[in-house]
Amino acid sequence: MQGKGLITIVAIVLGLICLNELLPTWYASKIESQIEAAKGNEKEIKRIKEDTLNLGYTKLYYSKAKDKEMKLGLDLKGGINVLLEINQRDLVNDLTNYSTNPVLIEALNKTDEAQKNSTKSYIDNFFEQFDAVNKAKGTNLKLADPELFGNTNLSEIKYNTTDEQVKSIVKRRIDLSVGTAFEVIRTRIDKLGAIQPNVQRVPGTARISVEMPGMKDIDKVKKMLQTSAKLQFWEVQQVPEMAPYFQTLTTMVAAKGDSMGVAKNVNFMNLLQLDKLRSNGVANVKLSDTAVVNKILNSKVGMALRPANIKYTQFMWGYKPEATSPDDLVLYAIRGNINQKAPVDGAVETANISYDELGRVVVDMQMDSKGAKEWKTLTEKNVGKPVAVTLDNRVYTAPNVVNAIPNGRTQISGNFSQEEAKELVDVLGAGKLPAGAKVVQATQVGPSLGQESINAGMISFAIAFLIIIVYIIFYYGGAGVYAVIAMVINLFYIFGIMDSGDFTLTLPGIAGIVLTMAMAVDTNVIIYERTKEELFAGKSILEAYKDGFKHALSAIIDGHSTTLLTAVVLFFFGTGPIKGFALTLMIGIIMTLFTSVLLSRVMIFSRLNKGKHLSVWTPPTKNLFRNTWIDFIGKRKYAYIISAVLTVICLVSMFTHGFKYGIDFTGGRNYVVRFDKEVNANDVEEKLVKLFKTEDGKNSSVEAKTFGNAKQLKISTDYLIEDESLKADQTIEQKLYEGLKGDLPSNITLNDFKSADKDHAGIISSEKVGPTVADDIQTHGILAVVAALAGIFIYILFRFRKWQFSLGAVAALFHDAVIILGTYSLLHKYMPFNMEINQDFIAAILTVLGYSINDTVIIFDRIREYLREKKSLTLAGLFDDSISSTLGRTFNTSFTTILVILAIFIFGGDNLRGFMFAMLIGIGFGTYSSIFIASAIAYDFLKKGKEDEVHGKTTSDKEVLASK
């Protein structure tokens, strides 16, 4: 065959590259096994780690191999993934030099609201809102106005700069600021010591995705990443100035406590414990009372009662309790201003740990030049008065100024431990973020769950692989052996390319690889079924294989192209693990074309050209489907009735029962909690509902459902979902701990509960999705489905040149999607596994659409061929012949794919069960719709469109077209 040498060379070179890339993974795994065996023998462990493997062209040692080993996702290794969003309002405020222009403020407020239900970038929304407010007020402000962007912070903007030019400049500056934030975040992660971290900007947004496999302390990670490191210095107001206001609040709480969110019997002045105050704060509040004090101070009533001297005062809490009052937290009154800009707001050039004269841990800092000048002015002005040092609205210290400080050097004391001081130095040393950051999405997977996922994934993978090997050799004999060899090489290439591209392997990624194996089987089935047809036509074995490969190529390319199109859509519209699934599927499809079509052909013809025989069947399978002929077109009306009834049932359920939406689409938090005994999900839910109440006393939604077994629960809630702070996360975990305490071991602590491992109960995984992210995911999911359907329609139209084929294909896909959605609507309350509508489900829908169109294309390809060759045949007869002649391929592919998916469904773990159930339903109905919906609709519309060209009768005695 032509190109045999080139294909062989490519296969060998690709194999060597993959081998070189996979060796570090193998070596690191080998060393870790030896380390585990030598546990307790430190000397032996040190020797093992220092051992090297000499490969001639390079030497492998443990640390180097560990850096280069294949990346595993959180679901396989455990760890933390967070999606950070840089506060773009802060960036706009900074660029306008904290302008108080009312048009600007109103536009910013409206932008904040609009962002909750928008997929546009913040700055695009801001410019839209600004234009609207500017027009409504008739102010005719230009963006280059000195009160807006025409200030010293943006020197390139002049008085005559047009609005469009300003928009372009501002967008560029914001993009640069997000880039700066990305570099700061990456530096901080390096200081955390994470192994194989993955930090990426999310294109077109101010979001940064951070994945840290193996990390356990999510609170520490969130704190490290969210801290802006923007050190600020403020003047402090003290008790005499605040006392009259506090007294007024005390009286008001007794009269209108309900409207302030607290009980009327609360004595506000007693909560402040002024008699215990030993600092420059204005209150010393019990930790348990801080939430109540916050409600009172921040209530609308409390804000309205403020006198002029404290109109802009900011109340901030101390960084942590004082050593002398471990159960109390100091409240400080910070003297603010109309734009709440700190008198000193400078970055730190250097920071290091030191000790004061009493041996306490402190942090010494040197400010940058701008900060040093402002610090000198502030200390000169406040000699003998207190000045607060704050970091992210927490007061670290508020000492009295003894003398003016001219050189920018200062010291932070905060009752630090050595570890806390180091964390602060690391954050300051990495540089400040240009604006605040918040975690809008977070996932934590415990290491024990990660290991269980690896085990489940490998078991399901091995079982699926074994099923395919046994079946394809049983059905195709010697040719099946070559198919298996090609499939093994295919798998080797996939893993090698994943490793060389530094891609991350996830559990959905393993599912994608298993699906690739099914597609590889499909490719071989198409070739071998066509080869069998040529053999039955009387051709020699060599000629039969030649024509088999030749005639199968068109169907294979069409089928793989449509599935590849679906995978590309998934990759661009999906997030997180779904990208992993799409990526492995894309690589797998391309490698399947190379191994099962090109490389397999080289191997087979190398054997045949030597005069050796190669069977393409076994005695039990030789004549299966050979003489099968069914009048599908004649029975299409029955199929229409069945499909119409099922579609109506599904649509009615969708509009009446609705769906169980995952937090991907609604926003919320999920926790998978493991217990040491069986628990009742309904009882747990009742306990938690009482705890998760909003400030107005209403219950937040809480759902507890058995997850995998009766010793595990998946708990979902939307409590405090609008609050994306670390404090809100900790509050929910505390309430969760309190609500579940009766079902947990008596000696378990909150810290143990928050990070469970195989030795104790607690949270084994958690997930948070903020409302803005949920809205984006939902929008992208809908766009993904629409884009996939549109792309498939256009591709089919391009390949088959008749819109009737495109219509039939898309109608069948719509039918499949409705059936799957309806099944999830009907059964989500009754099935013992997760049946949420989330981004995993969208991935399953798109995968099914890709599979279904693949099946449809095979039939359409045969119809197209018969339209050219069997011009005397009636159209209905031609369709029946086409469908009947491909039944062997349809059965084999569907049967093996269903077996593979069943293996993953049963053995692949709880995380994949809902995903695979959608696939099972979809593959079954996808096969049905390819035959009874896509082909039937294409037939009916082809017949109607060409009535003037009819002649003859079909098998069902209907007049139809015979192609010219």
N, C-alpha and C positions, 0 to 999 in steps of 0.2 A: 504494500500500500504506500501511497505517496506520503511523505512527511514522517515516515516511521522513525528515521534516525533522529530527527528534530524532537519528536515527542519523547523518545527514550532519553535524550540528553536533558530535556526540560524536567522530566520525571526524576532523574538522578540528581541534578543540581538542586531542585526543590527539596528532594529528600534529605540531601546533605545539609542544606540550610536549616530545615526543620529539626534534624538530629542535633545540630550544633546549638539551636535555641532551646531544645528540651533537656539537654544534658544537665544544665545547672539545677533544674527542677528535680530531676532524678537524683542528682548528687546531694542536694540539700535535704531531700527526704531520707536518703540513706544515712546521712550523718545524724539527723534528728532521731532516727530509729536507734542508732548506736548510743546516742546521748541518753535516750530514755532507758535503754538497757543498763547503762552505767550509772543510773541515778544514785546519788549519795557518795560516789567516788569522784571528788572534785578534781583530783590529779588526772584521772583517766579521761574525764570530760574535757579538761583543758587540752590534753593530748589529741583527742578526737577532733576538736575544733581547729587545731593547728595543722591537722593532716592535709595533704594536698593530693590532687589527682593530676598527673602529668599526661596531657593529651598530645604532646609533641609540639603543636603549634601554640598551645596555651596551657596554663596551669589553673586548675580549679581548687579553690579553698572555700571553707564554709561561708564566711561573711560575703565573699564575692558571689557565690552561688545563690545565697539568700536574697541578695539584691536583684539578681537576674531571674529568679524563679517565676513561674507563671503566677499572675495576680489572681487571687480568689476574691469574689465579692463578699459582702457582709453576710449574705444568707448561707455561705459555705464556711466562712472563717470566723464569723462574729466580728463585732466592731461597731463603729458609729459613722453615720452619714448625716450631714446637715446641709441645708440650703440656706445660705445667708443672703439677706437683702440689705444693700446699703441704702440708708435713708436719704432719698433724693430731695426731700423737702429741705433737709439740712444743707445739702449742696446748693440749692437755689438760694436759700437764706444767706449762705456764705458769699455767693457770687453777687448778691444785691447789697452786700455789706449790712445785712440784718435790717433792711429797710422796713419801716412801719407804714408804708403807703397802703391806704385802705383797699385800693383795687388789687394790689398784689396779695394782701392778706386774704381777701375774699376768694381770689382765684386759687390760692394754695389750699384753702379750706374745701373748696368745691372739687379740687383735684383729688384730695384725700378721699372724698366720698366716691368720686367717679372710679377710682382705682379698684374699689372693692368688686366691681362688676365689669372690668375692662381688661382686655388682653394687650392694649396699647402700652407703650412705655410711659413712665411717669411724666417725662418732660414733654412728650407729644400731647398728653392730656392737659398738662399745665398750659401750654401755649393755646390750645383750644379754649380752655376755660377763661384764660386771660382775655382773649379776643372777645368772648361772649360778655364778660363782665364790663370790659372797657366800652363796648358798644352800648350795653344796657344803661350804663351810668352816663354815657355821653362825654366821657373825660378825654377821649382822643389821645391817650398817653402813648408815646412811642417807647419801645423796649430799650432804646438807647438813652432814655431819660436818666439824669443823674440819680433820681430816686429809685431807679430800677437797676439796669445792668451797666449804665454809663458811669461807672465809678472807678476808683483806683485799682480795684481787684481785677478789672478787665480793661487794661490799658489799651488794647487793640480796638475797643469800641469808642467811636467819636460821636459828636453830636449829630452828624449827618449820616451815620450808619443806618442802613435800612433795617426794617424788622426781620426780613428774611435773612439778611447777613448776620444779625444778632442771634437769631435762632440757630444758625449754623455754628457760630462761635460758641454759644452756650452748650450745645449738644456735644461739641468736640471737647470742651473743658470738663463736662460731666463724665464723658467716656474716659478721659485721662484720669480723673479722680477715682473712678471705679477700677481702672488699671492699677493705680497706686494702692488702693485697698487690697487688690488681689495679691500684689507683691508683699504687703504687710502681713496678710493672712498666711501666705506661704512661709514667710520667715518665722512666724509664731508656731506654725505646725512643726517646722524643723526643730524648734526648741522643745516641743512636747515629746520628741523622740518616737514619733509614730513610724512604723515599718511599712514601706511601700504606700505612702499616702497618695491620694489622687485629688489634685486641686484644679478645678476648671472654671472658667467664666462661662455663664450661660449666655450665648449670643443674643444680642438685641435687648438685654435686660441689665439691671444693676444687681444681678444675683451671682453668687459664687458657690459652686458645689464643692463640698469637702468630704472626702471619704477616707476613713482611717481604720483599716482592718486591724483587729486585735486590741483596739482601745476599749476600755471598760468604763471609765469614769466620765459619763456624759455631762455631768454638772461642771466638772473641771474644764472639759473641752468647750462647752458653750460659753462659760465665763471667759476663757482665754480668747475665744474668737469674737465675742460680742463686745468686749471691752474696747472702747474707742481709743484709750490711752491718751485722751485729751485732758491733760492736767489743767485744772482751772483754780484760780484764787479769787476769793470773794470777801467782801466786808461782812461782818457778822452783827446781827441785831441781838440784843440780850433781853433778859426777863423784864426789867422795868419798862422797856418799850412795848413788850408784847402783853403784859399782864392785863390791861384794860380789855383788850380783844378777847383774851382767854376767859375773862369773867363774863363778858357778853355771851360768848359761846355756851358757857355753862348754863346760863339762864335760858338761852334759846333751845338747848337740847331738852331741858325739862318741859318746855312748852311745845316744841315741834320736832321732837326726836324722830318720829315716824317718817317725816318728809326728808330727814337727813340719813335715813337708812339704819338708825340705831334705836334702841329702846329708850323711852322717856325717863326711865329710872337710872340711866347712866349718869354718873357725876363726872363730868369732863375734867374738872379741876383736880379731882382725886386721881384720875388716870395719869396726870402729868407728874405726880410725885415730886413736886418742886423742893420738898424738904430733903430729898435724897440727891439733889443735883450738886455735883462737884466739878463741873466743867463750864465751858463757855457756851453750852447749849441752853435751850429754853425749857427742856423737860427731860425726865428720866423715866421712860415708859417700860412697863413689863412687856416682854416679847409677845405674850399672848394678847396684849391690848393694842399692839401697833396697828392692826387692821381697822379697829374701831376708831382710833385717833385719825387715821388716814381718811376714813369715810366722812368724819365730822369736818376736818379741815378742807377737804376737797369737794364737799357738797355745794350745791348751788346756793343754799341758804348761807353756809359758812363763807363762801366767796363774796356774797353780796354785803355781808356785815363788815367787811374789812374797811378800816379807816384809811385815810389818804396816806399816812406814813408807812403802811404795810401793804399797799395796793399791789405791788409787784414782788412782794416777799416770796421766796421759795423755801418750803420746808423740806429739809433733807435729813435723813437718818445717818447715824454714825456707821462706819464700815463694819464694826462688830462690837459686841458688848465689852465694856471695860473689865479689866481683871478683877476689880473690887466689886463689880455688880454683874456677875455672869448671866443673870436672868433679865437684865434690863438693857434697853437700847436708848442712846441719847438722841434727842431731836434738836436740830439746829435751825435757826431762822436766818436765812441767807438774804442779804439786802440785794434785791434784783432791780431791774430797770425795765423800761417799756419794751425793749427788744431782747431782754434777758441775755445780753452779751456780757461775759465775765470781764472784769477789769484786766485780768491777766489770763491769757489763753494761748500758751506757747508750747511747742513741742520740747521734748527733753533730748539733749544731745547725748548725755551719758547718765547711767544709773548703776549703782552698785550697793551691795549689802554692807552695812557698817554696824557699829554699836555705840550707844550713847554712854554718858558718864556712869550710868547705873548698870551697864552691861546688857541693856535691852536691845533687841534687834531693830534697826532702823534702815531706811533707804536714803542714801545720799544722791542728790541729783545736780546736774549742771544744765541750766536752760539754754535755749538758743538765743541769739542776739536780740530778737524782737521780744521774747519773753523776759529777758534780763532787764531791758529798759522799762517795761511795764511793771515788773516786780519791784524795781527801785522806786518808781513813782508811788505804787500802792503802799509800800512799807514806810516811805517818808510821810505819807498822809495819815497813817494809822499807828504811829508810835504810841505805845501804851494801850492799844486796843487790839481785840482779837481779829485774826484773819483766818479764814477756813481754806484748807487745801482739799479739793474735791476731785474725784475721778469717777466719771460716769454717774454723777449725781449722788455720790456717797461721800460723806465727810470722813477723811482719814485722820485729820488732826486740825485743831483750831486754836493755836497758841496765841498769846499776846505778843505783839511786836515790841522788841526791846530797842532795837536800833534799825535804821534804814539799811537795806541789803543791796549794795551797788553792783555786785558781780554775778548775779544770777544763780548763785549757789544756794541750795536750801535742803531741808531734810524732812522726810515724812516719817512720823511715828504712828503706829496704829495697833499697838499690842500684838505685833506680828509673831508668828512662829517662823522658824527658818524656812520652811517650805513655802509659806505664804509670801514671805519677802522675796524669795527666788522667783515665784510666779509673777509678782509685780515688776521685778527687775527685767524679767524676760519680755513682758508685755511692753514696758517702756522702751526697752532696748530695740525691739522690733520696729518701733516707730508708731506714730499715731495714725488712726484711720481718718480719712478726710471728712467722715461723717459717721454718725451712729450706725450700728448694724444690728439686725434682729434675725433670729432663727425663725424662718417661715415654714420650714419643713425639717423633720428630724426622724431618723430611724436608728434604733439601737437593737442589735442582736447579740445575745449572750453567747459566749464561746461554746457552751454545751449544746445549745440549739444549732449553732453552726456545724459542729461535728455530726450531730444527728442528721442534718440536711445533707452533708457530704455522704454519710452512710446510705441514706435513703436514695440520694441521687445515683450513687454508684450501683446500688442493688437494682434499681429500676433500669439503669443503663445496661447492666449485664444481662438482665432477664430479657429486655427488648432485643438486645444484640443476638442472644442465643435463639430467640424465637425466629428472628429473620434468617439466621444461618440455617437452622433446621428446615424451615419452610421452603426457602429458595432452592436448597439442594434437593429436597424431596420433590419439588415440582419440576425443576429444570435439569436435574442430574449434573452432568459434567459442566455444562454451561453455568450452572448455579455456583459451582466452585470458583469459577473465574469472577463471577459477580461478587462473591464474598471477598476474594482477594482484592478486587478493586475497592470494595467498601472499607476494608481494613486500611488500605493505603490512603483512602479518602479521609478517614478519621485521623490518621497520623498527620496528614497535611493540615487539617483543620486546627488541631492542637498546636502544631508548629507555627502556623501563621498567627494564631491568637497570641502565642508567646512572643513571637518576633515583633508583632505590632504593639506590644505592651498593652493588649486589651485585657479586660477583666472578665473572668469566667464566673457566671452566676448560675443559680439553680434554674431559672428560666433559660439560660444559655445552654445548659445540659439538655433541657427539653427541646431546644432548637436543634441541637446536634442529633438527638434521637429522631426528630422529625426529618432531618436531612437524610438519615439512614433509610427512612421509609421512602423518601423521594429517590434515593439511589436505587432502591428496589424497583420503584415505579419505572425508572429509566431502563433498567435491565428487562423488566417485564415487557415494555413496549418493543424493545429490540427483539427479544426472544419470541414473543407472540407473532411478530411479523416474520421472523425467520421460519417459524413453524408453518405459517401460511405458504411461504415460498417452497418449503419442503413438500407440503401436501399437493402443491401445484406441479410436482415432478422434477424440481430442480435438484442439482447435485448439492452436497453439503456445503462446498465452497461458494457456489453461486448463491445459495439460499442465505448464507451469512452476509455475503456482500450486499444483496438486495435488502436483506433485513435491516442492516445498519443504514443503508441509503434511504429507504422509505420511512424509517422510524425517525430520522433526523428532524424533519419538519415538525412533527408532533412534539418531540422532545424540546426543541427550541421554543416553540409556542408555549408549552406548558411551563417550562422553567422561567421564561420571560415574565409571564403573568405573576408567578409566585415571587420572583425577584422584585417585580414592581411593588407588590404588597409589602415585602420585607423593607424596601427602601422607604416607603411611606411610614411604616412602623418606626424605622430608625430616626426619621426626621421629626415625627410628631410625638413619639414616645419619650418617656423619661426613665432614668434609673435602670432597673433590671430589664425593662422592656427593650431598651436599646441593646442590652446584652443578648436577648433572644433574637432580635432582628439582625444583629451583627453576625452571630454564629450561623443564622439561616442564610444570610447573603454569602458568606464565605463558603458555607456548605453547598449551596446551589452551584456556585462557580466551580468548586472542586469536583462536584458530582459530574458536571459536564466534561471536565478534563479526564477524570478517572474512569467513569462508566461508559463514556462514549469513545474518547480517544485512546486512553491507555488500555482499556479493556479490549479494544479492537486490535491494538498492536499484539497483545498477548494471545488473543484467540487466533489471529491469522498467522502468527508465528508457529502455532501448533498445526493449523490446517495446512499451511504451505509445506510442512514436512510430511504430509500424507497421513497424518494421524486423525482419527475420528473424534468428534466432540458432540455428544448427545445434547439435545435441547429439550428433552422430556424424560420421564421415567415411565415404566409400564402403566402405573395407575393413573397418570396424568396425561398420557399421550393424546387421547381423544376427548378430553374434557372440553366442553363448549364448542367442539369442532363443528358439529352439525346443528347447533342450537340456533333456532330462528324464531323470533317472537314478533307478533304484529303490534309493536309499541304504538305506532301512529293510530291504528284503529282503536286502541284502548285509551287514548289520551284524554277523552272526556271523563272517564272514571277518575283518572289522576287529577284532572282539574277540579272535580267535585271534592275529592279527598283533601287536596291542598287548600281549596277555598274554605272548607269547614275548619281545618286546622288553623288556617290564618285568621279566620273570624274569632275562633276561641282564644287564640293568642292575643289578638288586638283587644278584645273585650277585657281579658285579664290585665293587660298592660295599662288600660285606661281606668280600671276599677280597683284591682289589687295593687297596682304599681310595682315598685321594685324595692329591694333592700340596697340602698346606695352605700358604697364604702366611703370612708373619710377622704379618699382621693377626690371625690366629687362634691362632698358636702363640707369638708373641713372637720376637724376633730382630732381626738387622740385614741389610739388603740394600745392596749396592753395585753400581752399573753402572759398569764400568771400560772405558775406550776405550784401544786400543793403536794403534801406528803400523804394525802388521803383523798378519797373521792368526795366531791362537793356538789351541792345542788345549785345549778345556775340560777334558778328562779329566786331561791332564798338569798343568794349573794346580791342579785339585782335589787331586791327590795331593801336590803341594808344600805346599798350605795346610793339609791335614789334619795334617801333621807339626808345623806351627807352632801350631795352635790346640788346645793341650792344657790340661786343667784342672789344678789344683794336685795332684790325686791321680794325675796321669799319664795319665788317660783322654782319648781324642780327643773333641772336640766335633764336632757335625755340621757339615759344610761341603759346599755344593753350588755348582758352577760350571757355568753353562749359557750357550751362545751366545745373544746378545740382539740380534736384528735382522740382524747380519752377523757374519762370522768375525773381525772386528776389535773386537768388543764382547762383554763377558761380564757376566752378572748373577751375582754371588757372594752367597750367603746363608749365614749362620751363626748358631748360638745361643750362641756362645762369650761368656762373661761377661754373659749376658743379665740375670741377677739384679742385676748391678752397673750402676746407672743413672747413675754419675758421669761427669764429663767425662774423668777420668783413664782410665776403662775405654774410652771412645770413642777416645781418643788411642792407647791400647795396641793396640787392634785395627787402627787405621789404620797404625800402625808395623809390625805383623806382616804386614799385607796388602802394604805397600810392600816389605818384605823378601822375602816369598814371590813377588812378581811382578817383582822387580827384573831378573831375567834376561830377561824379555820386554819390558821398558820401554827407552826410549832411555837411553843410558849417562850422559847429563848431567842427567837429571831428578832434582830434589831432592824431599824429603818434602813440603815446602810446595807445590811445583808439582803433585805427585801428588794432593794432597788437594783441590785446586780447579782441575781441568782446564778449559781453554777450547778454542776451535777451533784454537789454534796448537800445543797439545801434549797428550800422552796423560795419562791419570789418571782419577780419579773424577769422573764427570759428573753423577751423582746418588747420593744415599744416603738410607736410611730406617731408622729404629729404632722398634720397638714393644716397650714393656715388657710383662712377663707380665700385670700387672693390667689394662692397657689392652686387651691381646689378649683376655683373658677377657670384658671388657665388650663388645668389638666382636662376638665370637662370640655372646654372649647376645642382644645387640640384633639381630643378623642373624636369629637363629632367631625372635625375637619379631616382627620385621618380616614374615617370611613367614607366620607364624601369624596375625598381625593382618590382613594383606592378604587371606588366604583367608577368615577369619571375616567381615571387612567385605564382601567380594564375595558370600558366601553370604547374608548378611542383606539386602544391596541387591537381589539377584536375587529373593529371597523377597518383599520389599516391593513390587517393581515387577511381578512376574508372578503373585503370589498363590498359587503352587503350589510346595511344597517339592521336587517332582520336578525342576523346572527348576534350583533351587539345587543339588540333588544332582548332576545332570548336569554343571552348570558346574564345580563344585568337583572332581568326579571327573576331568574333562578337564584341569583345572589341575594336579592331583596327577600325572596321567599325563605332562604336559609337563615338570614339574619332575623326575620320576624319569628321564625320557629324557635330559634335559640333564645331570643329575648322573652318570648312567651313562656317557654319552659322555665326560665329563671323567675319569671313573675309568678307562675303557678306554684312552683315548688320551693321557693326560698324559705318559707316558714317551716317546711317539713323535713328537709334533707339534713343529715347529721354533719354536713361539712359546709364550708363557707360558700354562699352563692350571692355574693355582693356584686353589684355593678361598679366596677372600678377599672383602672387602667390595665390590669391584667386581663380583665374580661374583654376590653376593647382589643387587646392583642390577640386573644383567642378568636374573636369574631373575624378579625382581619386575616388570621392564619387560615381559618376555615374558608373564607372567601377565596384566598389564594389556592387552597387545595381544590375547592369546588370548581373554580374556573379552569384549573389544570385538567380535571376530569372532563369538563365540558369541551375544552379545546381538542382533546384527543378524538372525541366523537365528531366535532365539527371538521377536524382535519380529514377524517375518513369520508365525511359527506362531501367535502370539497374535492377530494380525489375521485370519488364515484361520479360527481357531477361532470368531471372531465372525461371519464372512461366509459360510463354506462348511460349514454345519451338516450338509448331506447327505453330505459326503465322509467316507470312512473315515479313522480316525486315521493309519494308515500312509500312505495316499495324501496326506493333508493335510501330513504331515511331509515326504514326498518332494517335493510341490509347493513347499513353503516353501523347502527347501534348494536345489532346482533353480532357483527364480526369483531366488535371490540369488547364483547362481554367478558372474555377471558382476562383481558388486561384490567377491566373495571373491577372484576371480582378479586383478582389477585392483589391489586394495589389497595383496594378498600379493606380487604380482609387483613392483610399484613399491617396496614396502618392502624386499624382498630385494635389489633392485638398489641401493637407497640404502645398505643395510648392507654389501653387497659393496664398494661404492666406499670406504666408511670402512675396511673390513677390509683392502683392498689398499693404499690411499693414506694412511690415517689415522695411521700410525706404530705402533711396537712397543707403546707403552703401552696402546693401545686394541684390539689384535688379539685377545687372549683374550676381552675383553668382547664384541666384535662376533661372535666365533665362537659364543659362547653364544646371542647374539641370532639368528644365522643358523639354528642348530639349532632354537631355540625357535619362531621364526616359521613354519618349515616344518612342524613337528609341531603347532604351535598351530592352524594352518589345518586340518590333518588331524583333530585332536581335536575341533574345533568341529563338524565335520560327522559324523564317525564315532563319537565317544565321547559328547560332551555331548548331542547330539540323540538318539542311540540309547538312552542310559540314561534320559533324560527320557521317551522314548516307552515303553520297557519298564515303567517304574514307573507311568506314567499309565495304561497298559493294565491292569496288575495291580490297580491301586487302584479301577478302575471296572468290573469284570467284570459287575456286575448291570445295567449300562446299555448293553451291547453290542447292535448289530444291524448286519447287512450284512457285506460282505467287503472286504478291502483288496486291493491289487494283488498281494500275496503270499499271497492266500487265507487270511488270518488274521482271526478275529473281533476287532473292536476297538470302541472307544467312539465315538460321535458326540455331541459336546457338546450339551447342552440349549440 
